[in-house]
Amino acid sequence: MEVDGKRILIEGRIPRIAKLDPWYQQEWFEDVENPEVLIDALRKSKHPPDILTFWQRLPDTEPKYSYPMELDSIAALPIKSYSSWSENQIDRKTRNKIRKAQKNNVIVKPATFDDNFVRGITSIFNETPIRQGRSYLHYGKDFETVKRQFSRFLFREEIFGAYLGEELIGFIMLAYAENYAFLGQIISKIAHRDLAPNNALLAKAVERCAEKGVPYLVYALWLEDSLGDFKRSNGFQKFDLPRYYVPLTSRGKLVLKLGLHRGWKAALPNRLKRPLKELRKFWHRLNNR
């Protein structure tokens, strides 16, 4: 549905939770400026959702509203200049990986979203069904599906490819919001992991943000896993953003009181999450030998 110019998606059955449409990545690129207008419209709808959730975007980290609130942690890199990042925000090991990519003739340059590029990223997606210990979302997609899905946001994105000769071995999609740039996608071929193409791509993203005067580079959520390690090694920091949960029905109030509004995964104690992730990795390894 659309309310006050915002696309709203309602997910789940019990509870039904309304949010800015994640399919269009709206939470990263739009603010909820008038929450009361949105709340009132949803309550008056034919089948009102149980809860409305929205957050404040970087750099607006101080709570502005009195609704029930929790903190969402994102990974963001403050950017002053490329040299400041390279000299002060990353360690020697990370700098060496960037140099390694350069010495091995990995060239990062602007890419055009044409059929040849789509064939290249389709090849990357279909290299392996498992990435970071879990089933890979884009594995098995054909040319037309990839072209359709990854052309949706070209109006706000720049694309850079990592090339080894004529072969596309990695790419990054850099999207711009008002106060930061957002890494919509960064991925490379596992077969060329030893050449550190992801480090080279990230370095290019930092360089581009510095050129444009963008103060932050955002890399989605703050994680405690191998991807989180990559973010930390490249200078990303944890920023806590207020996320609001507004009950719209009596069932929504009960769900919030019981702490079930984030789903069963979020309700798990942190001490159980890492062992379960390791078990998942082990399971995938057994099933993909």
C-alpha positions in Angstrom: 0.0 0.0 0.0 1.0 3.7 -0.3 0.6 6.2 2.5 1.8 9.8 2.5 3.9 9.1 -0.6 5.6 6.1 1.0 5.4 2.5 -0.2 4.5 0.4 2.8 5.0 -3.4 2.9 3.1 -5.5 5.5 4.9 -8.7 6.4 3.9 -11.7 8.5 0.7 -13.1 9.8 1.0 -13.0 13.6 2.0 -10.2 14.0 1.5 -8.3 10.8 4.3 -5.7 10.7 4.3 -2.6 8.4 7.5 -1.0 7.3 8.9 1.1 4.4 9.1 -1.3 1.5 12.4 -3.3 1.8 12.1 -4.5 -1.8 12.9 -1.0 -2.8 15.4 -0.4 0.0 13.3 2.5 1.1 14.5 2.5 4.7 18.1 3.2 3.6 17.0 6.1 1.3 13.9 7.7 2.8 12.9 9.1 6.2 9.5 8.9 7.9 9.1 12.6 8.3 5.5 12.5 9.6 5.0 9.3 11.6 1.6 10.4 13.0 0.2 10.7 9.5 1.4 7.2 8.7 0.2 5.8 12.0 -3.3 7.3 11.6 -3.7 6.0 8.0 -2.6 2.5 8.9 -5.0 2.3 11.9 -7.9 3.4 9.7 -7.1 0.9 6.9 -9.4 -2.0 6.2 -7.1 -4.6 7.7 -4.7 -2.6 9.9 -1.3 -4.2 10.6 -0.4 -4.9 14.2 2.9 -2.9 14.4 4.5 -0.1 12.4 8.3 0.0 12.5 10.7 2.6 11.2 14.1 4.0 12.1 16.2 7.1 11.9 18.9 7.2 9.3 22.5 8.2 9.7 23.7 10.6 10.9 20.5 11.2 13.0 21.4 8.9 15.9 19.6 10.7 18.8 16.0 9.5 19.4 13.4 12.1 18.2 10.2 10.3 19.2 8.7 8.8 22.3 7.4 5.6 20.7 8.7 2.2 21.9 12.3 2.0 20.7 15.2 -0.3 20.3 18.6 0.2 18.6 19.6 -1.2 15.3 23.4 -1.4 14.6 24.8 -0.6 11.2 28.3 -0.6 9.8 29.4 2.8 8.6 32.8 4.2 7.6 33.3 7.9 8.3 35.2 9.4 5.4 37.4 12.5 5.4 39.8 11.7 2.6 41.2 8.6 0.8 44.6 9.2 2.3 43.2 9.5 5.8 41.4 6.2 5.4 44.4 4.4 4.0 46.9 5.8 6.5 44.8 5.9 9.7 41.6 3.8 9.5 42.9 0.5 8.2 45.8 -1.7 9.3 48.9 -2.8 7.4 47.4 -6.1 6.5 44.4 -4.5 4.7 46.7 -2.0 2.9 48.8 -4.9 1.7 45.8 -6.6 0.2 45.0 -3.5 -1.8 48.5 -3.3 -3.0 48.4 -7.1 -3.8 45.4 -6.6 -6.0 47.2 -3.8 -7.9 50.4 -5.8 -8.3 48.4 -8.7 -9.7 46.8 -6.4 -12.3 43.4 -6.3 -10.9 41.9 -3.2 -12.4 38.9 -1.5 -10.9 37.1 0.9 -13.2 33.6 2.2 -13.9 31.3 -0.4 -15.5 28.3 0.0 -17.8 25.3 -2.1 -17.1 25.1 -3.7 -20.5 24.5 -7.3 -21.6 28.2 -8.1 -21.4 28.4 -6.9 -17.8 25.2 -8.8 -16.9 26.8 -12.0 -18.2 29.8 -11.3 -16.1 27.8 -10.8 -12.8 25.6 -13.8 -13.6 28.8 -15.9 -13.9 29.9 -14.6 -10.5 26.6 -15.4 -8.9 26.6 -18.9 -10.3 30.1 -19.8 -9.2 29.0 -21.5 -6.0 25.7 -22.2 -4.2 27.2 -21.5 -0.8 28.8 -18.2 0.4 29.8 -17.3 4.0 28.4 -20.6 5.2 24.9 -20.2 3.9 22.8 -20.8 0.7 23.6 -17.9 -1.7 20.5 -15.9 -2.6 21.4 -15.2 -6.2 22.8 -18.7 -7.1 21.0 -20.3 -10.0 19.5 -17.1 -11.5 19.6 -16.8 -15.3 20.7 -13.8 -17.4 17.2 -12.3 -17.7 16.4 -12.5 -14.0 19.7 -10.9 -13.0 19.3 -8.1 -15.6 15.8 -7.4 -14.4 16.5 -7.4 -10.7 19.8 -5.5 -10.8 18.6 -2.7 -13.1 15.9 -1.4 -10.7 18.1 1.1 -8.9 20.5 2.3 -11.6 19.0 5.8 -11.3 20.9 6.2 -8.0 23.8 3.9 -8.4 27.4 3.9 -9.7 28.9 0.5 -10.7 32.6 -0.4 -10.6 34.0 -3.7 -11.9 37.1 -5.5 -10.9 38.8 -6.9 -14.0 41.6 -9.4 -14.6 42.3 -8.9 -18.2 39.0 -9.0 -19.9 37.3 -11.1 -17.2 35.0 -9.5 -14.7 36.0 -11.0 -11.4 34.0 -8.8 -9.0 31.8 -5.7 -8.9 30.4 -3.1 -6.5 27.2 -1.1 -6.7 27.4 2.2 -4.9 24.1 4.0 -4.2 23.8 7.5 -2.9 21.4 8.7 -0.2 21.4 12.3 1.2 24.1 11.9 3.8 25.9 8.7 2.9 26.7 6.2 0.2 25.3 2.7 0.5 27.0 -0.5 -0.6 24.1 -2.2 -2.4 26.3 -5.1 -3.6 30.0 -6.1 -3.4 31.1 -9.5 -4.5 33.9 -11.3 -6.3 34.8 -14.7 -7.6 36.0 -17.1 -5.0 38.4 -18.5 -7.6 40.3 -15.2 -7.5 40.0 -14.5 -3.7 43.7 -14.6 -3.3 44.0 -11.5 -5.5 41.9 -9.5 -2.9 39.4 -8.0 -5.5 36.9 -7.1 -2.7 39.6 -5.0 -1.0 40.3 -3.2 -4.3 36.6 -2.6 -4.9 36.1 -1.2 -1.4 39.1 1.1 -1.8 37.6 2.4 -5.0 34.3 3.1 -3.2 36.1 5.1 -0.5 38.1 7.0 -3.2 34.8 7.8 -5.0 33.1 9.0 -1.8 36.0 11.2 -0.9 35.9 12.7 -4.4 32.2 13.5 -4.0 32.4 14.8 -0.4 30.2 12.0 0.9 30.8 11.8 4.7 29.9 8.2 5.3 30.0 4.9 3.5 27.4 2.5 4.8 27.7 -1.3 4.5 24.4 -2.6 5.8 24.1 -4.1 9.3 26.9 -4.6 11.9 27.6 -8.3 12.1 29.6 -10.7 14.2 30.8 -13.1 11.5 33.3 -13.3 8.7 31.6 -10.5 6.8 31.7 -8.4 10.0 35.4 -9.1 10.2 35.9 -7.8 6.7 34.0 -4.6 7.6 36.0 -4.0 10.7 39.3 -4.6 8.9 38.3 -1.9 6.4 37.6 0.7 9.0 33.9 0.4 9.4 32.4 1.3 12.8 29.3 0.4 14.7 26.6 3.1 14.7 23.4 2.5 16.7 20.2 3.9 15.1 16.9 4.3 16.9 14.2 1.9 15.6 10.7 2.5 16.6 7.9 -0.1 17.1 4.4 1.5 17.2 1.6 -0.9 18.2 -1.5 -0.3 16.1 -3.7 -3.1 17.5 -4.2 -4.8 20.8 -2.4 -7.8 19.4 0.5 -5.6 18.5 0.7 -4.3 22.1 0.8 -7.9 23.4 3.5 -8.9 20.9 5.7 -6.0 21.9 5.2 -6.8 25.6 6.3 -10.4 25.0 9.3 -9.2 22.9 8.3 -11.3 19.9 8.2 -8.4 17.4 11.6 -9.2 15.8 10.8 -12.9 15.3 12.2 -16.1 16.8 15.7 -15.6 15.4 16.2 -12.3 17.1 14.7 -13.7 20.3 17.5 -16.3 20.6 20.2 -15.5 23.1 23.5 -14.3 21.6 25.4 -17.2 23.1 23.3 -19.6 20.9 23.6 -17.7 17.6 27.2 -18.4 16.8 27.1 -22.2 17.5 24.0 -22.4 15.3 25.7 -20.5 12.5 28.7 -22.9 12.7 26.3 -25.8 12.6 24.7 -24.4 9.5 28.1 -24.0 7.8 28.9 -27.6 8.7 25.6 -28.8 7.3 26.1 -27.0 4.0 29.6 -28.4 3.7 28.3 -31.9 4.1 25.6 -31.4 1.5 27.9 -29.7 -1.1 30.8 -32.1 -1.3 
